[in-house]
Amino acid sequence: VNTKEVATKNFGYAKSADISSKFLLDENGWTLVGRAEGMHAPMMVKAVDTDNSDWFFSAPDTFLGDQSRFYGGTFSYRLGFFNYEGTFQTLPDTIFVSKKHKMTLKMTGSIVPYSFLNAPSLLLSEKGGWVVNGTEGAPSKHDFQRVLSSLSEILIRGGYYTGAEDTYLMTVTLSGPSTAAKSNNKGAASKDADGKEPASKPREPPAPPRPKTFAEVKGVDLSATGADGTLALTATHLHYFPAAALGARRLTPEEQPVSVWLSSIASVETGGDGDGGEERLRVLDDEGGVILTAGR
């Protein structure tokens, strides 16, 4: 990502009423605000810092101006960390600025500490949990509509940790209220006489798919191949195919391809391991258990 203004590419945005950046071929006009070094990668923009820097991904003009039609809709994105050091800081995640109306709205608490991937979907109304910068109170309906009518800046935080971090941003979308209503009503439960949601039993996610080869994986957002195997990231899963899986011989249990749900990933560790100092990636769940190991 270039910290200077760059031209917006039309092919980066959906042709529907929604506005979306998918970062297919370049940054789609997104820039960096603050002290970080960025670049484009397939289906994402990413940036790194080396200290406790305060920095953001900044939206291009396509997302700005009069976006009144999105009142009651959602602002969604996918953000995560390939690596991080130090302590997570709870800071505003998303910031909407209207210079014309001298008002800034901010959202805090939508990014989970020490997580590999987050997918916030923020309701664009006074009921969505936003606060007005300065007063720290909830905006009125009129406040929110005024900000959306004259957006001069949208910022998505990239710097959270007190140490170095490697942050990535994928698929940013402004959706209208009809799309948001369908999403919010999906699976909605009826309320009891007191207006409360009935208790429901937690459900275990279904077993992840078990593709035997990389070619069988559908909807790959990002892949990386090394001497020890191939990692493939989709919208819902992380897959690992050890190099031995490409051969014709029968595989040992340790050499079988592994697939995990992204929702089960709490953190990722990288670094040397073993006597030879080979690079190894370990994927951990929220209890610290290793659910996937890539590398020797």
C-alpha positions as CSV (number, residue, x, y, z in Angstrom):
1,V,0.0,0.0,0.0
2,N,1.4,3.3,-1.0
3,T,1.0,6.1,1.6
4,K,0.5,8.5,-1.3
5,E,-2.8,8.8,-3.2
6,V,-3.2,6.3,-6.0
7,A,-5.8,6.0,-8.7
8,T,-8.9,3.9,-8.0
9,K,-9.3,0.9,-10.3
10,N,-12.9,0.3,-11.4
11,F,-12.4,-3.5,-11.6
12,G,-11.9,-3.6,-7.9
13,Y,-15.5,-2.9,-7.0
14,A,-18.7,-4.7,-7.2
15,K,-21.2,-3.6,-9.9
16,S,-24.2,-4.0,-7.6
17,A,-25.6,-1.4,-5.2
18,D,-22.9,-2.4,-2.7
19,I,-19.5,-0.9,-2.7
20,S,-16.7,-3.5,-2.2
21,S,-12.9,-3.7,-2.4
22,K,-11.6,-7.3,-3.0
23,F,-8.0,-6.4,-3.7
24,L,-7.9,-8.7,-6.7
25,L,-5.0,-7.1,-8.6
26,D,-3.9,-4.1,-6.5
27,E,-4.7,-1.9,-3.5
28,N,-7.9,-0.6,-5.1
29,G,-6.9,2.9,-3.9
30,W,-6.6,2.1,-0.2
31,T,-3.7,3.9,1.5
32,L,-2.0,3.9,4.8
33,V,-2.3,6.6,7.5
34,G,0.5,6.5,10.1
35,R,3.8,4.8,10.4
36,A,3.7,1.4,8.7
37,E,5.1,-0.3,5.5
38,G,2.6,-1.9,3.3
39,M,2.2,-3.9,0.1
40,H,-0.4,-5.7,-2.0
41,A,-0.7,-9.5,-1.8
42,P,-3.3,-11.7,-3.6
43,M,-6.8,-10.8,-2.3
44,M,-5.5,-8.5,0.4
45,V,-3.4,-5.5,1.4
46,K,-1.0,-6.0,4.3
47,A,1.3,-3.8,6.3
48,V,3.9,-4.2,9.1
49,D,5.2,-2.0,11.9
50,T,8.1,-2.5,14.2
51,D,6.9,-0.7,17.4
52,N,3.8,0.7,19.1
53,S,2.7,2.7,16.1
54,D,-0.8,4.1,15.6
55,W,-1.8,3.5,12.0
56,F,-4.8,2.7,9.8
57,F,-5.9,1.5,6.4
58,S,-7.7,4.5,4.7
59,A,-10.6,4.0,2.2
60,P,-10.5,5.4,-1.3
61,D,-12.9,8.0,-2.7
62,T,-15.3,5.3,-3.9
63,F,-16.3,4.7,-0.3
64,L,-16.6,8.4,0.5
65,G,-18.9,11.3,-0.2
66,D,-22.7,10.9,0.0
67,Q,-23.4,7.3,1.2
68,S,-26.8,8.1,2.7
69,R,-28.3,5.0,1.0
70,F,-26.3,2.8,3.3
71,Y,-28.0,4.0,6.5
72,G,-29.3,0.8,8.2
73,G,-26.9,-1.3,6.2
74,T,-23.5,-2.7,7.2
75,F,-19.8,-2.0,6.9
76,S,-17.9,-5.3,6.9
77,Y,-14.3,-6.4,6.4
78,R,-11.9,-9.1,7.3
79,L,-8.8,-8.3,9.3
80,G,-6.2,-10.4,10.9
81,F,-2.5,-10.8,11.9
82,F,0.1,-13.0,10.4
83,N,2.4,-12.1,13.4
84,Y,2.3,-9.9,16.4
85,E,4.4,-9.1,19.5
86,G,3.6,-7.4,22.8
87,T,0.2,-6.6,24.4
88,F,-3.1,-6.1,22.5
89,Q,-4.5,-2.6,23.0
90,T,-8.2,-1.9,23.0
91,L,-8.6,1.1,20.6
92,P,-11.2,2.3,18.1
93,D,-11.3,-0.3,15.3
94,T,-13.3,1.7,12.7
95,I,-13.6,5.4,12.3
96,F,-16.1,7.4,10.1
97,V,-15.3,11.1,9.6
98,S,-17.4,13.9,8.2
99,K,-15.4,17.1,8.0
100,K,-18.4,19.0,6.6
101,H,-20.4,18.3,9.8
102,K,-17.4,18.3,12.1
103,M,-18.3,14.9,13.5
104,T,-16.4,11.6,13.9
105,L,-18.0,8.3,14.7
106,K,-15.9,5.4,16.1
107,M,-16.4,1.7,16.8
108,T,-14.4,-0.2,19.5
109,G,-14.5,-3.9,20.4
110,S,-15.0,-5.6,17.1
111,I,-11.5,-7.1,16.9
112,V,-10.8,-10.1,19.2
113,P,-7.4,-9.9,20.9
114,Y,-4.7,-12.4,19.8
115,S,-6.8,-13.7,17.0
116,F,-5.7,-14.8,13.5
117,L,-8.8,-13.6,11.6
118,N,-11.7,-11.3,12.4
119,A,-14.8,-10.5,10.3
120,P,-16.7,-7.5,11.7
121,S,-20.0,-6.6,10.2
122,L,-21.0,-3.2,11.7
123,L,-24.5,-1.9,11.7
124,L,-24.7,1.6,10.2
125,S,-27.2,3.2,12.5
126,E,-27.4,4.8,15.9
127,K,-28.2,1.3,17.3
128,G,-24.9,-0.3,16.1
129,G,-22.7,0.5,19.1
130,W,-20.9,3.6,17.6
131,V,-20.0,6.6,19.7
132,V,-19.3,10.2,18.8
133,N,-15.7,11.2,19.3
134,G,-15.4,13.8,22.0
135,T,-18.7,13.3,23.7
136,E,-18.2,9.4,23.8
137,G,-22.0,9.1,23.7
138,A,-24.2,7.3,21.1
139,P,-25.0,9.3,18.0
140,S,-28.6,10.2,17.2
141,K,-30.3,9.0,14.0
142,H,-29.8,12.5,12.6
143,D,-26.1,12.4,13.5
144,F,-25.5,9.1,11.8
145,Q,-27.4,10.2,8.6
146,R,-25.4,13.4,8.5
147,V,-22.1,11.6,8.7
148,L,-23.1,9.1,6.0
149,S,-24.3,12.0,3.8
150,S,-20.8,13.5,3.7
151,L,-18.1,11.0,4.5
152,S,-14.6,12.5,4.1
153,E,-12.7,9.5,5.6
154,I,-13.1,5.9,6.6
155,L,-10.3,4.4,8.7
156,I,-9.7,0.7,9.6
157,R,-7.1,0.3,12.4
158,G,-4.1,-1.9,11.6
159,G,-1.9,-1.1,14.6
160,Y,-3.1,-2.8,17.8
161,Y,0.0,-4.4,19.5
162,T,2.6,-2.7,21.6
163,G,5.3,-4.5,19.6
164,A,5.8,-5.4,15.9
165,E,2.9,-6.8,13.9
166,D,2.0,-7.9,10.4
167,T,-1.6,-7.0,9.7
168,Y,-3.7,-7.9,6.6
169,L,-7.0,-6.5,5.3
170,M,-9.4,-8.4,3.0
171,T,-12.8,-7.8,1.3
172,V,-14.2,-4.5,2.6
173,T,-17.9,-3.9,1.8
174,L,-20.5,-1.2,2.3
175,S,-23.9,-3.0,2.1
176,G,-27.4,-1.5,1.9
177,P,-30.2,-2.1,4.5
178,S,-31.9,-4.8,2.5
179,T,-28.8,-6.9,2.4
180,A,-28.2,-6.3,6.1
181,A,-31.7,-7.2,7.0
182,K,-31.5,-10.6,5.3
183,S,-28.2,-11.3,7.1
184,N,-29.5,-10.2,10.5
185,N,-32.8,-12.1,10.2
186,K,-31.1,-15.4,9.2
187,G,-31.7,-17.9,11.9
188,A,-33.4,-15.3,14.2
189,A,-35.2,-16.9,17.2
190,S,-38.5,-15.7,18.6
191,K,-38.5,-13.9,21.9
192,D,-40.3,-15.0,25.1
193,A,-43.0,-13.1,27.0
194,D,-40.3,-10.9,28.7
195,G,-38.8,-9.9,25.3
196,K,-35.7,-12.0,25.9
197,E,-34.1,-14.4,23.4
198,P,-34.6,-18.1,24.5
199,A,-31.5,-19.9,25.6
200,S,-30.0,-22.1,22.9
201,K,-27.6,-24.9,23.1
202,P,-24.2,-24.2,21.6
203,R,-23.6,-26.1,18.4
204,E,-20.4,-27.6,17.3
205,P,-19.3,-26.6,13.8
206,P,-19.5,-29.4,11.2
207,A,-16.3,-31.3,10.4
208,P,-14.2,-29.2,8.0
209,P,-13.9,-30.6,4.4
210,R,-10.9,-32.9,3.9
211,P,-9.6,-32.2,0.4
212,K,-6.8,-34.6,-0.5
213,T,-5.0,-32.3,-2.9
214,F,-4.6,-28.5,-3.3
215,A,-6.5,-28.7,-6.6
216,E,-9.7,-29.8,-4.7
217,V,-9.8,-26.7,-2.6
218,K,-12.5,-24.2,-3.8
219,G,-12.4,-20.4,-3.4
220,V,-8.7,-20.0,-2.4
221,D,-8.0,-16.5,-1.2
222,L,-4.3,-16.9,-0.5
223,S,-1.8,-19.8,-0.9
224,A,1.9,-20.2,0.0
225,T,4.2,-23.1,-1.0
226,G,7.5,-24.0,0.6
227,A,9.8,-26.9,0.7
228,D,7.7,-28.7,3.3
229,G,4.2,-28.1,1.8
230,T,1.4,-25.8,0.8
231,L,-0.9,-23.6,2.8
232,A,-4.3,-22.5,1.4
233,L,-6.6,-19.9,2.9
234,T,-10.3,-19.7,2.0
235,A,-13.1,-17.6,3.4
236,T,-13.8,-20.3,6.1
237,H,-10.8,-22.7,6.3
238,L,-7.1,-23.0,6.5
239,H,-5.7,-26.1,4.6
240,Y,-2.2,-27.5,4.8
241,F,-0.8,-30.1,2.3
242,P,2.6,-31.6,3.3
243,A,5.0,-32.0,0.5
244,A,4.8,-35.8,1.0
245,A,1.1,-35.6,0.0
246,L,2.2,-34.9,-3.6
247,G,3.9,-38.2,-3.9
248,A,2.5,-41.6,-4.9
249,R,3.4,-43.6,-1.8
250,R,1.1,-44.3,1.1
251,L,1.1,-41.4,3.7
252,T,1.8,-41.8,7.4
253,P,-0.8,-40.2,9.7
254,E,1.6,-37.2,10.3
255,E,1.7,-36.6,6.5
256,Q,-2.0,-36.4,5.9
257,P,-3.5,-33.0,4.7
258,V,-5.0,-31.0,7.5
259,S,-8.0,-28.6,7.4
260,V,-9.2,-26.3,10.2
261,W,-12.1,-23.8,10.6
262,L,-10.8,-20.2,10.7
263,S,-13.3,-19.6,13.6
264,S,-11.3,-22.1,15.7
265,I,-8.0,-20.3,15.2
266,A,-6.9,-18.0,18.1
267,S,-3.3,-17.3,17.1
268,V,-0.5,-18.3,14.8
269,E,3.2,-18.8,15.9
270,T,6.1,-18.7,13.4
271,G,9.8,-19.2,13.8
272,G,12.6,-21.7,13.9
273,D,12.1,-25.1,15.6
274,G,14.2,-28.2,16.0
275,D,17.9,-28.8,15.9
276,G,18.3,-27.5,12.3
277,G,16.4,-24.3,13.0
278,E,13.8,-25.0,10.3
279,E,10.9,-22.6,10.0
280,R,7.7,-23.9,11.5
281,L,4.2,-22.5,11.7
282,R,1.9,-23.6,14.5
283,V,-1.8,-22.7,14.6
284,L,-3.3,-22.6,18.1
285,D,-6.9,-22.6,19.4
286,D,-8.2,-20.4,22.2
287,E,-6.9,-22.8,24.9
288,G,-3.4,-22.8,23.5
289,G,-3.7,-26.2,21.8
290,V,-1.9,-26.9,18.6
291,I,-4.5,-27.6,15.8
292,L,-2.2,-27.4,12.8
293,T,1.6,-27.6,12.3
294,A,3.2,-26.6,9.0
295,G,6.9,-27.3,8.4
296,R,9.3,-29.8,10.0
